[in-house]
Amino acid sequence: MRSLRIWVGTGLLVALPALYSAAQNGSTLNGPSLGFVSDDKGITIWPLLGIPGASVFGPALALPESVTNAAISPQQDYVLAISAATGQPVVIRLDAQNLTSTPLVGSRSNPGVIAISPTGSSAALYEKSSRVLQLVSGLPAAPQIAHELDTSSLDGDVLDIAVNDNFVTPTVTAITKGARSGPEGKGQVGDGKIFIVPLENIIRVSDGTQGGEAI
């Protein structure tokens, strides 16, 4: 939860036109920030400045490298994107004074789908050509590939995947986007269904670990 202290009055009416003018001229801006937004290709990222109902785009961020397919964390503290130079997924912290790009070790190149969990601590990467789904944990400070799943058996086969609660949303998003067929991947009858059911418990046979840690 975030708390914003906002001064309301005549000064706000004067400040908003000035804020808009500065944004258009690419000047450095200071003030309340609502977060970040990107273009539809995930190449350019802008800060959203102002307050709800009265906001403008700030100057585009000077990212440490060119990226594509950028996904912004719901917590607005990092971006998970693809390096335009190497095709490798990278994490760019937005809450640091100096933006840096950190490669995601062990990830597959050029995933077609990137989905981040509601809390921002995990994500899913789906690489369409190999149909491999990778689940990422530890975001943003210590990201690592937690699981790798081969989803090539989706066509006509039953596929059971057990994930912790935080992985449900990114896993479903990655699978549905990756498995849709038809023109432009808009989906059609026969693409399959996903059923989400709770698991009462999970026990790892080798050491007896139970619950989410056993997945």
N, C-alpha and C positions, 0 to 999 in steps of 0.2 A: 504494500500500500504506500502511495506517495502523498506527501502533504505539500501543497503549494501555497505560498503566501502571496496574495494578489492585492495590489492597491487599486481600488476602483474610484473613478471620479474624472474630473476634467483632464487630469494628466494622462489618463489612459487614452482618451480620444485624440490627444495630441501625439502620443507616442506611437500609435498604430500607423498613421500615415508615414511617419519617419522610419518606422521599422520596415514598411513595404518598400520605401525608396531605397533604403540601404540594401535590402535583399536584391533589388533589381540591379544595383550597381556593383554587387559582389563584395560589399564591404564586410568587415568583421562585425558580427552581431553578438550582443549579449542580452540576456533576458530569459524569461520563462521558456522552457523547451517542452514540447509535447511528445517528443520522440523523433523518429526518423522514418522516411519513406524512400522507396526506390522506384525506378521506372519499370515498365513491364518486362524488360529483358534482364533486370537485375544488374545493370552496368553502372548506373549513377545513383548515388545516395545523397539525399538532402536532409538537413535538420528541419523540423517543423516548429516554428517559433511563434510565440504568442500565448493565447488562452483559448479554450474551447469556444467556437463560434466566431473567433477573431484571430486567425492565424495566417501566417505566410511561410513560403519556402525560404530558407536561408541559402547561402551559397553552397554549391555542391561540395561534399567532403573531398579533401585531397587524400585519397586512399593510397596506401603504400605500394600498391600494384594494381594493374587493370584486372577486373574481375567480371564474371557473368553469373547469371542465375542466383543472384544474392538473395538470401532469406534473412530477414531481420528478426532477432529474438523478441518474443512478446515482452520481455523485460527491458528491451531497448538498450541492452548493454553490449551486444556483439552482433556481428554478421557472419553467417556461414555461407560461403560462396565458392566459386570455382575460379582458380587462377587462369587468366586468359593465356598466359605464357606456357604453363605446364599442364593444364587440365586437371591439376590436383585440387581437391577441396582444401580450403584454408579458413582459418578463424581470424577475424579482425575485431579486436576489442574497441568498442565505442566509448567506454568509460575511462579510457586511459588518456593522459595528456598528449602523448605522441602515439598516433595510430600505427600499429605494427601488424604484420601478416604472419600467422603461424601455420605451417602446413599440417594437415591432419594425417599423422603417420599411420600407414596401413590401409588407407582408404583407396578405393578404386577410382581411376581417372574418369572425368566427365560424367558424373551421375546425372541422369535426366531429371530426377526428382529430388528435391531437398525439402524435408518437412521437419519443423522444430516443435517440440512438445510445449504445452501451455505454460509450464514453469520455466522453460528455456534450458533446463539442465540436461536434456537429451534430444536426440534428433535421429532421423532415418534418411539414408541415402539409397536411391534405387538406380542401378545401372541397367538400362534397358536392353542392350545387346546381349549381355550375359544373364540378365534377369536375376541378378544378385542383389539382395537387400542387406545393407549394413546398418546396424544400430549403434549410435554413438552415445557414450555417457561421459560424465565429468565436465560438461560444458559450463562456463567457458574457460575456466582456469586450467583444467587438466583433462582435455578431451582425449578419448581413446576409443578404438573400435571394440565395443562390448560383445557384439554377436554378428555373425555373418550367416545369412540364410539364402539357400538356392531356391528361388520361386519358379523355376522352369517347369515344375509339375503342376502349375495352376490349371493348365488346360485339361479339364475333365477329371482331374484327380482331387482327392481330399487332402487339404493341407492344414495341419494343426501347428499353430505357433503359440508358445507360451511366453508372455512378456510381463514385466512389472507394469504397474498402473501408469507410470510416467511415460512408458513407451507405446501405449495403446494408440493415442492420436497420431503420432508420426508414422507408426507402422501401417495403420489403416490408410492414411493419406498416401503414403508411398505405394502401397499395393494397388489401391484403386486407380491411381493415375497411371501406374505402369502397366496394369493389366487390361485397360480399356482398349478395345479394338475399333475397327470402323474408320471412316474418313476423319482425318485430323485427330484421331484418338478420342472421339467424343463418346465412344461406348455404344454397345448394341446388345440385344438379347443374346444370352449364351456366354457372356463374359464371366459369369460366376457370381457367387454371393459370399459375403463375409458374415460370420456369426460370432458375436462377442459374448462370452459367458464367463462368469467368475470361477476361479479355482479355489476350493476350500483350503488346500494345502499342497505343497510340493516338497518331496523328500529326495535328496541326492543320496543314492544308494552307497556310493563309495565312502562317504564320511558322515552321513546322517544329517547334514545341514538341511534346515527346513525353511519354508517361506520364500520370500523374494530373493534372498541371497543364494538360493539353490538353483535359480534359473540361469 
